[in-house]
Amino acid sequence: MTDVENNVIIPQPDWEKARPERLPHPTYWPFFLALGLMFIGWGLISTWVILLAGVLVFIVAIIGWINLLRHEDTPNE
């Protein structure tokens, strides 16, 4: 049920409390992945040196992020 005037949801007696979802740990890999993509785009319109740097940053970021996800702790349920 909702209170229309205050836009508040009134909890019912048979509802269970929501369990908090486990969030992943913060990481810098998405930033470096985006940085690599930006350098790749910049390198496509300027010079191969920047393109190569972007490809290297992109590959390292992909490997780092996948490695982090592979070794992430799994919850015991």
BELFEN-V74546 format. One record per backbone hydrogen bond with DSSP energy under -1.0 kcal/mol. NH is the residue of the N-H (numbers start at 1). CO is the residue of the C=O. E is the energy in kcal/mol with one decimal. If there is no record, write none. Layout:
# BELFEN-V74546
nh=NH co=CO e=E
nh=NH co=CO e=E
This chain:
# BELFEN-V74546
nh=3 co=8 e=-2.9
nh=7 co=3 e=-1.6
nh=8 co=3 e=-1.2
nh=10 co=1 e=-2.4
nh=15 co=12 e=-1.4
nh=32 co=28 e=-1.9
nh=33 co=29 e=-2.3
nh=34 co=30 e=-2.3
nh=35 co=31 e=-2.4
nh=36 co=32 e=-2.5
nh=37 co=33 e=-2.1
nh=38 co=34 e=-2.3
nh=39 co=35 e=-2.4
nh=40 co=36 e=-2.3
nh=41 co=37 e=-2.4
nh=42 co=38 e=-2.5
nh=43 co=39 e=-2.9
nh=44 co=40 e=-1.8
nh=51 co=47 e=-1.6
nh=52 co=48 e=-2.7
nh=53 co=49 e=-2.2
nh=54 co=50 e=-2.4
nh=55 co=51 e=-2.3
nh=56 co=52 e=-2.4
nh=57 co=53 e=-2.6
nh=58 co=54 e=-2.5
nh=59 co=55 e=-2.6
nh=60 co=56 e=-2.5
nh=61 co=57 e=-2.4
nh=62 co=58 e=-2.4
nh=63 co=59 e=-2.5
nh=64 co=60 e=-2.7
nh=65 co=61 e=-2.6
nh=66 co=62 e=-2.5
nh=67 co=63 e=-2.4
nh=68 co=64 e=-2.1
nh=69 co=65 e=-2.2
nh=70 co=66 e=-2.4
nh=71 co=67 e=-1.6
